[in-house]
Amino acid sequence: MRIGNGYDVHRLVKGRKLILGGVTIPFKKGLLGHSDADVLLHAVCDALLGAAGLGDIGLLFPDSNIKYKGISSMKLLRETCSMVADKGFAVVNLDTVILAEAPKIFPYKEEMIKNIAKATGIEPENINIKATTTEGLGFIGRGEGIGAMCVVLIE
C-alpha cells in the first residue's frame, strides 16, 4: 500500500467556465489555467502520481506543451490512472476537499464522484468529496480563487 497527496489552486476570472470534478458549474467566473483548470482533478492526479512515484502533473503534463492547451482534466486523470496501472498499482480510495467561498459544491458532488469513479475504475463509495470555505480569509475567502486537496491510497 502507498499513499499520495495532491494540492492545486487556480485563480477565478471572468470569461472562463467553472469546471470541478469534470462538472461544468454555472457561475459568474471560471478557473484560469492552461488546461480546463479543474483544481479538483489536478489534485487527484498529483496524489495518484505521488503515490506511484511518477512525479507530478506539471512534470508530465506541462503548461509549456501546446498539446495540453484547453485539455479536459478528465482526460488527464484517465492518462494518470493508466500510468499508475502500468506501474502495477490499483486505486483503493481517495478523499478530497474543495476550498471555495462560492459556489456551493453540494448540488454537484454526486456527479463529480461518478466522473472520478469512471476515470479511476473504483466504486463511488470509495470516493469522498468534501467542501469548505475559508471563512472569508485569504485569496480563497476573497473569492479570487479555488483550491483542492486530495489524499489517495493505492496498492
C-alpha angles and dihedrals in degrees: 000000000000132000130211136181132204137190133184138169133186134185119252114234138169118256098039131098117246108234121178124169089355091301122120106224121199105242139140092246138033136203120275117227147119091262124031085295095231098173093190094056092041090056090048091050092050092049092051094045091049094049091052093044092242100130122244143302093264091055097046100034104028121189087226089070113086088206088077097046107128093351119160111253087220086068091049090051092050090050090047092051090050091053091048091050091047087060089055099257132127126200113249102181143326135210122198141179128199116208112207139132090211153050107037109249101198097085090057100038099097093050090049090052092050091050093050092045091053093049096044098038094232129122117268091240088065091060123078126188121187129177132203141169126230091232091250093305126134129349092316091050091051089054093247096124149353128235136193137194131196138188117195136185121208132178 
